[in-house]
């Protein structure tokens, strides 16, 4: 066997290994979601506020933090925020702070209701769509109260679609 043939074999093997190394992350990104057996309903319930902090029909912005264990440490990781409201009937509602248009943070509108500062989508105080590029109303989140603490299920939704789809 000639030296040229040996070098060609080494080069071919190295090229194949490099191509495999480049394709592996792409293949994993495609296959991993197909094998994932978790559903959006498995999203954690997170304590976000005390029931006594809420005032009738006054939105309260609350941060959603979850404990994540990484190696030896457990740290609180901020997932986002929610808008909590206490209704006259005593029911507590939660709206995702994430704009359904492109995912910007929604704030209170000085004119009333909510507004997205990125592209000027506007929502009523109940989260319903008023105007702007948002394809739908603000996303409601499940709420429950346990021992005076307000818990919200930390669901996330696809942005840019008319249909509300948990991700």
Number of C-alpha atoms within 10 A of each C-alpha: 5 7 8 9 10 11 11 12 12 12 12 12 12 12 12 12 12 11 11 12 11 11 11 10 11 10 11 11 10 10 11 10 10 9 8 8 8 9 9 14 11 11 14 13 17 19 21 19 20 14 16 9 11 17 14 13 15 13 21 17 19 16 17 21 17 17 12 11 11 8 6 6 8 11 12 11 12 11 12 15 20 25 22 26 22 19 15 10 7 10 12 19 20 28 23 24 24 21 28 27 22 17 16 15 17 25 17 18 15 8 7 11 17 26 25 25 15 13 14 14 22 27 25 16 17 18 20 16 18 15 15 15 15 24 19 23 22 25 21 18 17 14 19 17 15 10 7 12 15 23 21 24 20 24 19 18 18 15 21 16 14 13 12 18 12 13 12
